[in-house]
Amino acid sequence: MNVISKKILIKIGSNVLTLSSGAPNKDRIEHLVEQVALLKKQGHQVILVSSGAVAAGRSQVNLPSSLDAVSKRQVLASVGQIALMNLYNSFFTNHQLVCSQVLITKESFSTREHYLNMTNCIEALLKCNITPIINENDVVSVTELMFTDNDELSGLVASMVQADELLILSNVDGIFTDHPTKPNAKLIRDFDNEEINLEDAISEEKSEFGRGGMLTKANTAIKIAALGVNVSIGNGTVPNITAQLLNRETGTFFKARHDKNKSAVKKWITNSGTFSKGKVYINQGAHQALLSNQANSLLPVGIEKLEGDFKKGDIITIIDCNGNEVGYGKASYGAEKANVFQKKHNQPALVHYNYLTIK
């Protein structure tokens, strides 16, 4: 049977990669690499987003109590990233395969230029049959500039490279109809966000060695599926889990909403809301125009108020008269000029339709 080649991104959580002591689980990492090798042999392109560096560092060094929390994380990541990548490199080499390290910060997504540079780098590695192993650069990231967790990072990368499949591997089987500890809880195989209340069903408890929880995994899956990527959440401690998820045999599946035709620029803008440099409050007329089926740009006449010292090319958040976020856009000019033009007719669009995305 012929297998259709896919671009598959696999996010591996800290609790999948580590022992209870925090040390890397070498046997599991080796098996995960075996699964990647099999996928590549079948003709697929594979990208890994791997947690585990901080946990690996914690198992190797004793930190003085005088260090603050940020410094401790930086030290642990700096030490642990080497240990983790050495393991990956060794296991990939056993399969005559090459892997690479790609460290990313949240700021890397903040401009279109950086976004394209990252895309080009990852695509070049894949063309060379090299498996990129991506992680947040915790050594230089600080709290306010960090990703929520690697679930958020994996979603951003999956959308950026237009992946066909995103597999999020945790130490639980997927999303349940109620908290998994309750006897009536059932695994949701095909997710429909109308059938459960996520906040009631999912614990907000973070993983022991990572920053994320199941709620962020579910929210990431919903968002990225809406951008045209199939997403599956499954238990990475189960043998051969990647094949089972791809065959829809287990886990929770979030079907892509066929948004592959959405322009790359608009996908970047959609994913860049957290990097917004300003807010634009619009009136009811502008709101209706943006929600219509016509290709309307955001004109100054519909702007009621502006916040933030944004520049030309920055991402700005569009807010309706009730205070609700409508969408995001790339500013055609800066806040100074926008303040002069607001509420006036016959002025150039602040956000052109081609650089506007509505939630």
C-alpha positions as CSV (number, residue, x, y, z in Angstrom):
1,M,0.0,0.0,0.0
2,N,1.4,3.4,-0.9
3,V,1.7,5.9,1.9
4,I,1.0,9.5,1.2
5,S,4.0,11.6,2.3
6,K,3.2,14.0,5.0
7,K,4.9,16.8,7.0
8,I,4.5,15.6,10.6
9,L,5.4,17.7,13.7
10,I,5.7,15.7,17.0
11,K,5.7,17.6,20.3
12,I,7.1,15.6,23.2
13,G,6.4,16.7,26.7
14,S,8.8,16.6,29.7
15,N,6.9,13.9,31.5
16,V,7.3,11.6,28.4
17,L,11.0,12.2,28.3
18,T,12.0,12.0,31.9
19,L,12.1,9.5,34.8
20,S,10.5,10.3,38.1
21,S,14.0,11.5,39.2
22,G,14.0,14.1,36.4
23,A,16.8,12.3,34.6
24,P,16.2,11.7,30.8
25,N,14.4,8.4,30.1
26,K,16.9,7.0,27.7
27,D,14.9,3.9,26.7
28,R,11.8,6.1,25.8
29,I,13.9,8.6,23.9
30,E,15.5,5.8,21.9
31,H,12.0,4.3,21.1
32,L,10.7,7.7,20.0
33,V,13.6,8.1,17.7
34,E,12.9,4.6,16.3
35,Q,9.4,5.8,15.5
36,V,10.7,8.9,13.8
37,A,13.1,6.7,11.8
38,L,10.2,4.5,10.7
39,L,8.1,7.6,9.6
40,K,11.1,8.9,7.6
41,K,11.6,5.5,6.0
42,Q,7.9,5.7,4.9
43,G,8.6,9.0,3.2
44,H,7.4,11.5,5.7
45,Q,9.1,14.6,6.8
46,V,9.4,14.9,10.6
47,I,10.0,17.8,12.9
48,L,10.3,17.4,16.7
49,V,9.5,19.9,19.4
50,S,11.1,18.5,22.4
51,S,10.8,19.5,26.1
52,G,13.1,18.1,28.7
53,A,16.1,20.4,28.8
54,V,15.4,22.0,32.2
55,A,14.4,18.6,33.7
56,A,17.6,17.1,32.4
57,G,19.7,19.9,33.9
58,R,17.9,19.5,37.2
59,S,19.2,15.9,37.4
60,Q,22.8,17.0,36.8
61,V,23.5,20.0,39.0
62,N,22.8,21.3,42.5
63,L,22.0,24.9,42.5
64,P,22.7,27.4,45.3
65,S,19.7,28.7,47.1
66,S,20.8,32.2,46.5
67,L,20.0,32.0,42.8
68,D,16.7,33.6,41.7
69,A,14.1,31.6,39.8
70,V,15.0,33.0,36.4
71,S,18.7,32.3,36.8
72,K,18.0,28.8,38.1
73,R,16.0,28.0,34.9
74,Q,18.7,29.5,32.7
75,V,21.4,27.4,34.3
76,L,19.3,24.2,34.2
77,A,18.4,24.8,30.5
78,S,22.0,25.5,29.6
79,V,23.3,22.3,31.1
80,G,20.3,20.1,30.3
81,Q,20.1,21.1,26.6
82,I,23.5,19.5,26.0
83,A,22.7,16.3,27.7
84,L,19.3,16.0,25.9
85,M,20.7,16.7,22.5
86,N,23.6,14.3,23.0
87,L,21.1,11.5,23.6
88,Y,19.0,12.5,20.5
89,N,22.2,12.7,18.3
90,S,23.4,9.3,19.5
91,F,20.1,7.6,18.8
92,F,19.6,9.2,15.4
93,T,23.1,8.2,14.4
94,N,22.2,4.6,15.2
95,H,19.7,4.8,12.4
96,Q,22.2,6.6,10.0
97,L,20.1,9.7,10.4
98,V,21.1,13.3,11.2
99,C,19.3,15.6,13.6
100,S,19.8,19.3,14.3
101,Q,19.1,21.7,17.2
102,V,16.9,24.7,16.6
103,L,16.4,27.0,19.6
104,I,13.7,29.6,19.3
105,T,12.5,32.5,21.4
106,K,9.0,34.1,21.4
107,E,10.5,37.2,19.9
108,S,11.4,35.2,16.8
109,F,7.7,35.2,15.8
110,S,7.2,39.0,16.4
111,T,8.3,40.2,12.9
112,R,7.6,38.8,9.5
113,E,11.3,38.8,8.7
114,H,12.2,36.6,11.6
115,Y,9.2,34.4,10.9
116,L,10.4,33.8,7.3
117,N,14.0,33.2,8.4
118,M,12.8,30.4,10.8
119,T,10.6,28.9,8.1
120,N,13.4,28.9,5.6
121,C,15.8,27.3,8.1
122,I,13.4,24.5,8.9
123,E,12.5,23.9,5.3
124,A,16.2,23.7,4.3
125,L,16.9,21.2,7.0
126,L,14.0,19.0,5.8
127,K,15.2,19.2,2.2
128,C,18.6,17.9,3.5
129,N,16.8,15.0,5.2
130,I,17.8,16.4,8.6
131,T,15.3,16.2,11.5
132,P,15.0,19.5,13.3
133,I,14.7,19.3,17.1
134,I,13.1,22.5,18.3
135,N,13.0,23.9,21.8
136,E,12.5,27.2,23.4
137,N,15.8,28.9,24.2
138,D,15.2,29.0,27.9
139,V,18.8,30.2,28.5
140,V,17.9,33.7,27.2
141,S,14.1,33.7,27.5
142,V,12.7,35.6,30.5
143,T,9.3,35.2,32.0
144,E,7.4,37.9,30.1
145,L,8.9,36.8,26.8
146,M,8.4,33.1,27.2
147,F,6.0,30.9,25.4
148,T,3.1,29.6,27.6
149,D,4.8,26.2,27.1
150,N,6.0,24.0,24.3
151,D,2.4,23.2,23.3
152,E,2.1,26.8,22.2
153,L,5.5,26.6,20.5
154,S,4.6,23.4,18.6
155,G,1.3,25.0,17.4
156,L,3.1,28.1,16.1
157,V,5.7,26.0,14.3
158,A,3.1,23.6,12.8
159,S,1.2,26.5,11.3
160,M,4.4,28.2,10.2
161,V,5.7,25.2,8.2
162,Q,2.1,24.2,7.0
163,A,2.4,20.8,8.7
164,D,-0.2,18.1,7.8
165,E,-0.2,16.6,11.3
166,L,0.6,17.8,14.8
167,L,1.0,15.0,17.4
168,I,1.1,16.3,20.9
169,L,2.5,13.6,23.2
170,S,1.8,13.8,26.9
171,N,1.6,11.2,29.7
172,V,-2.3,10.9,29.4
173,D,-4.4,9.3,26.7
174,G,-6.1,12.5,25.5
175,I,-9.0,14.7,26.3
176,F,-11.8,13.2,28.5
177,T,-15.5,14.1,28.9
178,D,-14.7,14.8,32.6
179,H,-11.7,14.8,34.8
180,P,-9.8,11.6,34.0
181,T,-9.8,10.5,37.7
182,K,-13.6,10.4,37.7
183,P,-15.2,6.9,37.0
184,N,-17.6,8.3,34.4
185,A,-14.9,10.0,32.4
186,K,-14.6,8.8,28.8
187,L,-11.8,9.5,26.3
188,I,-13.0,11.8,23.5
189,R,-11.8,10.2,20.2
190,D,-13.0,13.0,17.8
191,F,-13.2,16.3,19.5
192,D,-16.2,18.6,19.2
193,N,-15.7,21.7,21.3
194,E,-19.5,21.9,21.7
195,E,-19.8,18.6,23.6
196,I,-17.8,19.5,26.8
197,N,-16.8,22.4,28.9
198,L,-13.0,22.3,28.7
199,E,-12.5,24.2,32.0
200,D,-14.7,21.7,33.9
201,A,-13.3,18.6,32.2
202,I,-9.6,19.4,32.3
203,S,-7.4,20.0,35.3
204,E,-5.3,23.1,35.1
205,E,-2.5,21.3,37.0
206,K,0.9,21.7,35.3
207,S,3.0,18.7,34.6
208,E,5.7,17.8,37.1
209,F,8.7,18.8,35.0
210,G,7.1,21.1,32.4
211,R,5.1,24.3,32.3
212,G,2.1,23.1,30.4
213,G,-1.2,21.4,31.3
214,M,-3.9,19.6,29.3
215,L,-6.0,22.8,29.0
216,T,-3.2,24.5,27.0
217,K,-2.9,21.4,24.9
218,A,-6.6,21.4,24.1
219,N,-6.6,25.1,23.3
220,T,-3.6,24.8,21.1
221,A,-5.2,21.9,19.2
222,I,-8.4,23.8,18.6
223,K,-6.6,26.9,17.3
224,I,-4.2,25.0,15.1
225,A,-6.9,22.7,13.6
226,A,-8.7,25.9,12.7
227,L,-5.6,26.9,10.7
228,G,-5.7,23.7,8.6
229,V,-3.5,21.2,10.6
230,N,-4.8,17.9,11.9
231,V,-4.0,17.6,15.6
232,S,-3.9,14.5,17.8
233,I,-3.2,14.4,21.6
234,G,-2.0,11.0,22.9
235,N,0.0,9.2,25.4
236,G,3.7,9.3,24.5
237,T,4.6,6.5,27.0
238,V,2.6,4.0,24.9
239,P,4.8,2.0,22.4
240,N,4.5,3.0,18.8
241,I,2.1,5.8,19.7
242,T,2.9,7.9,16.6
243,A,1.6,5.3,14.2
244,Q,-1.5,4.7,16.4
245,L,-2.3,8.5,16.4
246,L,-1.8,8.8,12.7
247,N,-4.1,5.8,12.0
248,R,-6.7,7.4,14.4
249,E,-6.6,4.3,16.6
250,T,-6.2,6.1,19.9
251,G,-5.9,9.6,21.4
252,T,-8.1,12.6,20.8
253,F,-8.3,13.9,17.2
254,F,-8.9,17.5,16.1
255,K,-9.8,17.6,12.4
256,A,-8.3,20.3,10.3
257,R,-10.8,22.8,9.1
258,H,-9.4,23.0,5.5
259,D,-7.8,26.4,5.9
260,K,-4.8,25.5,3.8
261,N,-5.7,28.3,1.3
262,K,-5.3,31.0,3.9
263,S,-2.3,33.1,3.0
264,A,1.0,32.6,4.8
265,V,0.9,36.2,5.8
266,K,-2.5,35.9,7.4
267,K,-1.5,32.8,9.3
268,W,1.5,34.7,10.7
269,I,-0.8,37.5,11.8
270,T,-3.3,35.1,13.3
271,N,-0.5,33.5,15.4
272,S,1.0,36.9,16.3
273,G,-1.7,38.3,18.5
274,T,0.4,38.0,21.6
275,F,3.0,40.2,20.0
276,S,0.6,43.1,19.5
277,K,2.1,46.5,19.9
278,G,-1.1,48.5,20.0
279,K,-4.9,48.4,20.2
280,V,-7.4,49.9,17.8
281,Y,-11.0,50.5,19.0
282,I,-13.5,50.6,16.2
283,N,-17.2,51.7,15.9
284,Q,-20.1,49.5,15.0
285,G,-20.0,50.4,11.3
286,A,-16.4,49.4,10.9
287,H,-17.1,46.2,12.8
288,Q,-19.9,45.2,10.5
289,A,-17.8,46.0,7.5
290,L,-15.0,43.8,8.7
291,L,-17.4,40.9,9.4
292,S,-19.0,41.1,6.0
293,N,-18.3,38.7,3.1
294,Q,-16.6,41.5,1.2
295,A,-12.8,42.1,1.3
296,N,-12.9,45.3,3.4
297,S,-9.8,47.0,4.9
298,L,-9.8,48.8,8.3
299,L,-10.2,52.5,7.4
300,P,-9.5,55.4,9.8
301,V,-13.1,56.7,9.7
302,G,-14.1,53.7,11.7
303,I,-11.6,54.1,14.5
304,E,-12.8,55.5,17.8
305,K,-9.6,55.2,19.9
306,L,-6.0,54.1,19.7
307,E,-3.6,52.8,22.3
308,G,0.1,52.0,22.1
309,D,3.0,53.5,20.2
310,F,3.0,51.0,17.3
311,K,5.1,51.5,14.2
312,K,4.6,50.6,10.6
313,G,4.6,46.9,10.2
314,D,3.7,46.1,13.8
315,I,0.9,43.8,14.7
316,I,-2.1,45.6,16.3
317,T,-5.2,44.2,18.0
318,I,-8.6,45.3,16.7
319,I,-11.3,45.7,19.4
320,D,-15.1,46.4,18.9
321,C,-17.2,48.9,20.8
322,N,-18.0,46.3,23.5
323,G,-14.4,45.7,24.3
324,N,-14.1,42.3,22.5
325,E,-11.2,41.4,20.3
326,V,-12.2,41.2,16.7
327,G,-8.9,40.3,15.1
328,Y,-5.4,41.4,14.3
329,G,-3.7,43.2,11.5
330,K,-0.4,44.6,10.3
331,A,-0.3,48.4,10.6
332,S,0.3,50.2,7.3
333,Y,1.6,53.2,9.2
334,G,2.4,54.2,12.8
335,A,0.3,55.4,15.7
336,E,1.3,59.0,15.2
337,K,-0.2,59.2,11.8
338,A,-3.1,57.0,12.8
339,N,-4.1,59.5,15.5
340,V,-4.2,62.2,12.9
341,F,-6.3,60.2,10.5
342,Q,-8.8,58.6,12.9
343,K,-12.5,59.3,12.3
344,K,-11.7,61.0,9.0
345,H,-12.9,60.1,5.6
346,N,-10.7,59.5,2.5
347,Q,-7.6,58.4,4.4
348,P,-5.4,55.4,3.6
349,A,-6.4,52.1,5.3
350,L,-4.6,51.5,8.6
351,V,-4.8,47.8,8.0
352,H,-5.2,46.5,4.4
353,Y,-7.4,43.5,3.9
354,N,-4.4,41.3,2.8
355,Y,-2.8,41.9,6.2
356,L,-6.0,41.5,8.3
357,T,-7.3,38.5,10.1
358,I,-10.7,38.2,11.8
359,K,-11.2,35.9,14.8
